[in-house]
């Protein structure tokens, strides 16, 4: 693995961790109601799983295992976007903007993982 590939690998690990941290900060600001509480919990789980599975992929014992873990990361990013779409921020413009940015980041992560899978298969 070249130095540039190593750098990119860790950049994506950092990016996925930053995504999970940003989601947690977002959820803390949400209006407290039953739906947001439940959807927020699911969002926290899935956003953390994006990076956790990518770290597992980088420690994979085989190419097949690597691809499998990256596919899980992509699935968790897609699930994060789903929960973000369900969260109610309509009354607070600043939170709605933040929700849209997080949703866009989840989509970008999905696309990155999709490209990695395509290259690896």
N, C-alpha and C positions, 0 to 999 in steps of 0.2 A: 504494500500500500504506500503510495507516495505521500509526501508531507501535505500536499494540497488536499488529497482525499481525506487524510486524518483530520485536517482543519475543518473541512466541510461536515464530516461526521459529527464532530463535537459542536459545531455551530448549530446543527439541527437538534442535537440533544439540548443545547441551551435554549434554542427557540421554543421547543416543545415545553420545556420547564417554565419559561417565561409566559407561555400561553396559559398553562395551568395556574400560575400565580396570578395572572391578570383576571382569570375567571374567578378565582377565590375572592379577590378584591371587589369584583363586580357583584358577586352574590351577596357580600356583606352589605352593600348599599341598597339592595332591592327592598321594595315595600313588603312588609311582613303580611303574608296571607297564606292560606293553606296551599294553593297551587304553586306559588313562588317558592315556598319552603320545600315542597316535594320535588319540583322541577330543578330547583337549585342544588339539592342533594345529588340528584342524578347527574346534573351537569358537572359538579365537582368530581364525581367518580370518573366519568368518561373523559374529562379533560386531563386528569392525572394519568389515566391509562394510555393516552396517546404517547406521552414521553416514556413512561415506564416500559411499554412494549417495544419502543424504538431502542431503548438501552438494551433490552433483552436481545433484540435483533443483532445489535453490534457485538454481542457476546455469543452469538449462535455457533453451534457446533458443526453445522452443515449449511450449504446453500439453501436447501429445502426448508430448514428451520428458519433461516434468515428471511426468506420470502414469506413464510407463514407469519412471523412476528410483525413484519412490515404491513402485511395485509390486516392484521389486528389493529395496528396503529391507525391505518386508513379508516377502518370500520369505527374505531373510537372517535376519530375526528368527525366523521359523518354523524355519529350519534350526538356528539357535543353540539353540532350545528342544529340538530333536531331539537334538543332541549333549549337551546338559545332562541329558537323560533317560537317555542311555547311560552317562554317567560314573558310576563306582562310588564311592560315599561311605558305604556302609552301615555300615562299622566306626567312622565318626567322626561323631557326632551334630552337632557344630558345623558341619562341612563340609556335611552333609546339609541343615541349615537354610539355609545360604548357597546351596546348589544350588537349593533350592526358591524362595528369594527371587529369584535370577537368572532362573529359569524363569518366575516370575510377571511379572517385568519384561519379558522377551521377549514374553510373551503380551500385556501392556499395549501394548508398542510395535507389535505386529502389529495390534491393535485401533485404535490411533491412526492408523497408516498406512492401514488399511482405511477409516476414516472420511474421511481426506483424499482418498483415491481416489474414494470415493462422491460427495463434495462437488464434486470437480473434473471428474467425467465428465458 
